[in-house]
Structures are given as C-alpha cells and as structure tokens.
Amino acid sequence: MRRHRTEIADTLHRSGALLIRGFPRVTGAEQYESVIAGAFPQLRDYVGGTSPRTRLHGRIMTATETPPAWSIPLHQEMAYTSNGPHRVAFLCLIPATRGGLSLLGDMAAALESIPRDCRDEFERRGIRLRRALPSRRSMVAKAGIQKTWQEVFDTDDSRQVDDICRRRDWAATWLDDDWLQLTQERMPAVRRHPVTGRLVWHNQAHFFAPACMIEWAVRDGRTQDEKELREALAARPESLDNVLFGDGAPVPAEQAVAISRSLAALEVGTRLEEGDVLLIDNILMAHGRSSFEGPRRLLVALADEPGWAAA
C-alpha cells in the first residue's frame, strides 16, 4: 500500500473509488490500521459524526451499525461539517448473506442531475444541519437514526460538549430530558475538488430532512419507523433532525425529496467479499449501502490528505 500510494491517489482522483480484492489475512482492526495507513497515513477520528459506530482500535471503527433492514442513502461522510474526511476506506471481514451491496454515486453527475433552480438556491444560501441528540437514557424516544450526544462527542461531560461546540462555532441548546439541539456551521452546498478542480454536490440535504427520512423508511418497508417519524413530525418536530438553509430557514420538503430522488437514481452497487478493501475519495464519490440479511461486518477508516483544505 505504501509503494502504490501515488498510484492509488491518481486512481481515486480519476475514478472516485477503487476496489482492491485480496486481503484475506487482514482479520482485525489492529492489522487493518497498519495496512490502510500505508495508503492514507493521516488517519483521523469521527467526533461529530452522525452514524452509530464503535471504535475498535486506534482510528479503526465499525462501519455503520444501523440495523440491517435499513438501506443507507448515498452520502459523503460528514459533508455537514467543515471537518469532514477526505478519504474513506472499508475492509470487508464478513460479507452479507443476501443484499448489503456497497453503493457508490458520482457527485459531479449529481450536480448536473439536480434541477438548476434548486441547485442555484442552495449555492446562494448554503446549508446547515440541525441535530436532535438524546442522552443514553432518552434515546428510545428518538425517531429515526438513534445516536446519543455522548456517542457523537465521545464524552459524558456536557461541559466538554459545550467547549467543542464553541470551538467549532456550533450552536448548542440543552433541552428538557437531557436532549441537545445542535445547529452546525453554515456549509457550502457545492464544493470544488482541491486536486481535480471538479465541481461536485457536497451536502446531506436529502439525508436528514424529515420528509426524506419518511420516504427512506417507506422505500425500505420499515412501517414502524415510518409511523414513528410521522408522529414525531406532527407532535414533536424539535425531536427530529432537520436541514436548514444557511440563513436558518428550513429547506422545503419538496426540494429535499427531489434531491433525494435525483441521488437515488445514481446508485451503482457492488458486492464486497471477504478481504476486499474499498477506497473512496469522499469529495468526488458518495457511498451508501443496500439493506441486507446475515452477519455482514465491515471496518472503516477515515483519513485526511496533508495540505488539503478541510472537506
């Protein structure tokens, strides 16, 4: 991996993703960290991330622990923050028995597929993510993706959370029942790749809007999740994540859903087998997952490229 580092980078800049087959003897997080650091030496943490994960060793984590019945829509990792990673690297330890395809989508193509008036408005106004984060004891009350503020910030100390939010210019409001409403920094909706110069769609407006969360549940056939999301939207909208324009106004549901459908049409799936490593340029290429059956197990590493501006 060290010897081919330049070739790997060139391939990612040309294609957005690279699948390498044949690492069957890499069977754990410690081995994987050593291997992947050969290609991406600047591994990094996941503080501020939205997906439920477990840190296993050093900078190596489980891939999302979202239940198997859930698909994962295309997204660029942490595109809702100015501290997103430049690279994402998956290792397949156990493939799914059925389903569980790794989904990829070209975000330059996404930029062209989104209606021009919608794209122009997002470029002009920017975007923010507003998150509703329960504590461990109140997590069962959260509809949709369940991740506590303790997991997001890797601490049980609310004072540390406040300090991190101040440093990152995030607005943190503590609600009743130990919930945290977190409004993150204004981000551009479109980004230019620092090496290739390509313009790409780079945000998660389609992922966290309540209307998109509901449509996602319908698409997966998760009827109970759909019911809980609709009830929360009607009775407790503050308990749901949401996406806002940079000026704080909510993104209209119809716009978010139109973007979601445009991106879904770009999905290309590939099956990872045991020992496969999938490397992704997190700016050029979005990734996701189809629902699955069986004991699918993937490890993930996130990395930055020296000299690049934050994603």
C-alpha positions in Angstrom: 0.0 0.0 0.0 2.9 2.4 0.8 4.6 1.5 -2.5 1.5 2.2 -4.6 0.3 5.3 -2.6 0.7 7.7 -5.6 -1.0 5.3 -8.0 -3.9 4.9 -5.5 -4.3 8.6 -5.2 -4.2 9.1 -9.0 -6.9 6.4 -9.4 -9.1 8.0 -6.8 -8.8 11.4 -8.5 -9.7 9.9 -11.8 -12.5 7.5 -10.8 -13.6 8.5 -7.3 -13.3 5.0 -5.9 -11.0 1.9 -6.0 -11.9 -1.7 -5.1 -8.9 -3.9 -4.2 -9.5 -7.6 -3.7 -7.4 -10.0 -1.8 -6.6 -9.1 1.9 -7.9 -12.3 3.5 -5.2 -12.3 6.2 -6.2 -8.9 7.4 -8.8 -10.1 10.0 -8.8 -7.4 12.7 -8.8 -3.7 13.5 -5.1 -3.5 14.5 -3.9 -5.2 11.3 -6.2 -3.1 9.2 -4.9 0.1 10.7 -1.4 -0.9 9.8 -2.4 -1.7 6.3 -4.6 1.2 5.5 -2.1 3.7 6.9 0.2 2.7 4.1 -2.1 4.4 1.6 -3.6 7.0 3.9 -1.1 7.9 6.7 -3.2 10.7 8.2 -6.0 8.7 9.8 -8.5 10.7 11.9 -11.4 10.4 14.3 -15.2 10.6 13.9 -16.0 13.2 16.5 -19.2 15.0 15.4 -20.3 12.2 13.1 -24.0 11.1 12.9 -23.7 7.3 12.2 -23.7 4.8 15.1 -20.3 3.2 15.2 -17.9 1.5 17.6 -14.2 2.5 17.8 -12.3 -0.8 17.9 -8.6 0.1 17.8 -6.8 3.4 17.3 -8.6 5.1 14.4 -10.4 2.0 13.2 -14.2 1.7 13.7 -17.1 -0.5 12.7 -18.9 0.6 9.6 -22.4 1.9 10.4 -24.3 -0.1 13.0 -27.6 1.0 11.5 -29.9 -2.1 11.5 -29.7 -4.5 8.5 -33.3 -3.7 7.4 -32.2 -0.1 6.7 -30.6 0.9 3.5 -28.1 3.8 3.7 -28.7 6.6 1.0 -25.7 7.9 -0.9 -23.8 10.5 1.1 -20.3 12.0 1.6 -19.0 11.3 5.1 -19.6 14.3 7.4 -20.4 16.7 4.5 -22.4 18.7 7.0 -19.3 19.9 8.8 -16.1 21.8 7.8 -14.1 19.0 9.4 -15.1 16.1 7.1 -12.6 13.5 6.0 -11.0 13.4 2.5 -10.8 9.6 2.3 -13.0 6.7 3.4 -11.7 3.1 3.4 -13.7 0.0 4.1 -12.5 -3.5 4.8 -15.0 -6.4 4.4 -14.5 -9.1 7.1 -17.8 -10.9 6.6 -20.0 -10.4 3.5 -23.8 -10.3 3.8 -25.7 -13.5 3.1 -28.1 -11.5 0.9 -28.1 -7.9 -0.2 -25.7 -5.5 1.6 -24.3 -4.0 -1.6 -21.9 -1.1 -1.2 -23.4 1.8 -3.2 -21.4 4.5 -5.0 -22.5 7.6 -6.7 -20.7 10.3 -8.8 -21.3 13.6 -7.1 -20.2 15.6 -10.2 -23.0 13.8 -12.0 -25.3 14.6 -9.1 -24.6 18.3 -9.5 -25.9 18.0 -13.1 -28.9 15.9 -12.3 -30.4 18.3 -9.7 -32.8 20.9 -11.1 -30.9 24.0 -11.9 -33.1 26.4 -9.9 -32.8 24.2 -6.8 -29.0 24.0 -7.2 -28.8 27.7 -7.7 -30.7 28.4 -4.5 -28.5 26.0 -2.4 -25.4 27.6 -3.9 -26.6 31.0 -3.0 -27.9 30.3 0.5 -25.7 27.5 1.8 -26.8 24.8 4.2 -26.8 23.9 7.9 -27.6 20.6 9.7 -29.7 20.8 12.9 -29.5 17.7 15.0 -31.6 16.4 17.9 -29.3 14.3 20.1 -30.8 12.4 23.1 -28.9 11.2 26.0 -28.5 7.5 26.7 -31.5 7.4 29.0 -33.7 9.2 26.5 -32.5 7.5 23.3 -35.6 5.3 22.9 -37.7 8.4 22.4 -35.8 9.4 19.3 -37.5 8.6 16.0 -35.1 7.8 13.1 -31.4 7.4 13.5 -30.6 6.9 17.2 -27.3 8.3 18.3 -26.7 10.0 21.6 -24.7 13.2 22.3 -22.3 11.1 24.4 -21.5 9.0 21.3 -21.3 12.0 19.0 -18.8 13.8 21.2 -17.1 10.8 22.8 -17.6 12.1 26.3 -20.2 12.0 29.1 -19.3 15.6 30.2 -21.7 18.2 28.9 -19.1 20.9 29.7 -16.7 19.3 27.2 -19.6 19.2 24.7 -20.1 22.9 25.2 -16.4 23.6 24.7 -16.2 21.6 21.5 -19.3 23.4 20.1 -17.7 26.8 20.9 -14.5 25.9 19.1 -16.4 24.7 16.1 -18.9 27.5 16.0 -21.9 25.2 16.6 -25.0 26.5 18.4 -25.8 24.1 21.3 -29.1 24.3 23.2 -29.8 21.8 26.1 -33.5 20.9 26.1 -35.6 19.1 28.7 -34.8 15.4 29.4 -31.1 15.9 28.7 -31.5 16.4 24.9 -29.1 18.5 22.9 -30.3 20.5 19.9 -27.2 21.2 17.8 -27.1 23.6 14.9 -23.8 23.2 13.0 -21.9 25.6 10.9 -23.0 27.0 7.6 -21.6 25.0 4.8 -21.5 25.5 1.0 -23.8 23.1 -0.9 -21.3 22.7 -3.8 -17.5 22.1 -3.5 -14.6 22.2 -5.8 -12.2 19.2 -5.5 -8.7 20.6 -4.4 -6.8 18.4 -6.9 -9.0 17.8 -9.9 -10.9 21.1 -9.8 -14.2 19.3 -10.4 -17.3 20.8 -9.0 -19.5 18.4 -7.0 -22.7 18.4 -5.0 -21.4 18.2 -1.4 -24.1 18.2 1.4 -26.7 16.0 3.0 -29.9 17.9 2.4 -31.5 14.7 1.2 -30.5 12.7 4.2 -31.7 14.5 7.3 -34.8 16.3 6.2 -37.9 14.7 7.9 -39.7 14.2 4.6 -36.7 12.3 3.3 -36.4 10.3 6.5 -40.0 9.3 6.0 -39.6 8.5 2.3 -36.5 6.4 3.2 -38.5 4.4 5.7 -41.2 3.8 3.1 -38.6 2.7 0.5 -37.2 0.2 2.9 -40.6 -1.1 4.0 -39.9 0.0 7.6 -43.5 0.6 8.5 -43.0 1.2 12.3 -40.2 3.7 11.6 -42.4 5.5 9.2 -45.2 5.7 11.8 -42.9 7.0 14.5 -41.4 9.6 12.2 -44.8 10.9 11.1 -46.0 11.1 14.7 -42.8 12.9 15.8 -43.1 15.4 12.9 -46.6 16.2 13.9 -46.3 16.3 17.6 -42.5 16.9 18.4 -40.7 18.3 15.4 -37.9 19.5 17.6 -37.0 15.9 18.4 -36.2 15.2 14.7 -33.0 16.2 12.8 -33.5 18.7 10.0 -31.7 20.6 7.3 -31.7 24.4 7.1 -30.5 26.9 4.6 -27.5 28.9 5.7 -29.8 31.7 6.9 -31.7 29.3 9.2 -34.8 28.8 7.2 -35.9 25.1 6.8 -35.3 23.5 3.4 -38.7 22.9 1.9 -39.7 19.2 2.0 -40.4 19.0 -1.8 -36.9 20.3 -2.6 -35.2 17.8 -0.2 -37.2 14.9 -1.6 -36.4 15.9 -5.2 -32.7 15.9 -4.4 -33.1 12.6 -2.7 -34.7 11.0 -5.7 -32.0 12.5 -8.0 -29.2 11.0 -6.0 -31.0 7.6 -5.7 -31.0 7.3 -9.5 -27.2 7.5 -9.5 -26.6 4.5 -7.2 -24.3 1.8 -8.5 -23.9 -1.3 -6.3 -21.0 -3.7 -5.8 -20.8 -6.7 -3.5 -17.8 -6.8 -1.2 -16.3 -10.2 -0.5 -14.1 -11.2 2.4 -10.8 -9.4 2.3 -12.0 -6.7 -0.1 -10.9 -3.1 0.5 -12.9 -0.2 -0.9 -11.2 3.2 -1.1 -13.3 6.3 -1.7 -12.5 9.9 -2.4 -15.0 11.5 -0.1 -15.5 14.6 -2.2 -15.9 13.1 -5.6 -17.8 10.0 -4.7 -20.7 9.4 -2.3 -21.3 6.0 -0.8 -24.2 4.0 0.8 -25.5 0.5 1.5 -28.4 -1.6 0.5 -30.4 -3.5 3.2 -29.2 -7.0 3.9 -29.5 -10.3 5.7 -26.9 -12.2 7.6 -23.9 -11.2 9.7 -22.3 -8.6 7.4 -19.2 -7.0 9.1 -17.1 -4.1 7.7 -14.4 -2.0 9.3 -13.9 1.6 8.3 -11.1 4.2 8.4 -11.3 7.9 7.7 -8.3 9.9 6.6 -7.2 13.4 5.6 -4.8 14.4 2.9 -1.9 16.7 4.1 -2.2 20.1 2.6 -5.8 19.8 1.6 -8.4 22.2 3.0 -11.0 20.6 5.3 -13.8 18.9 3.4 
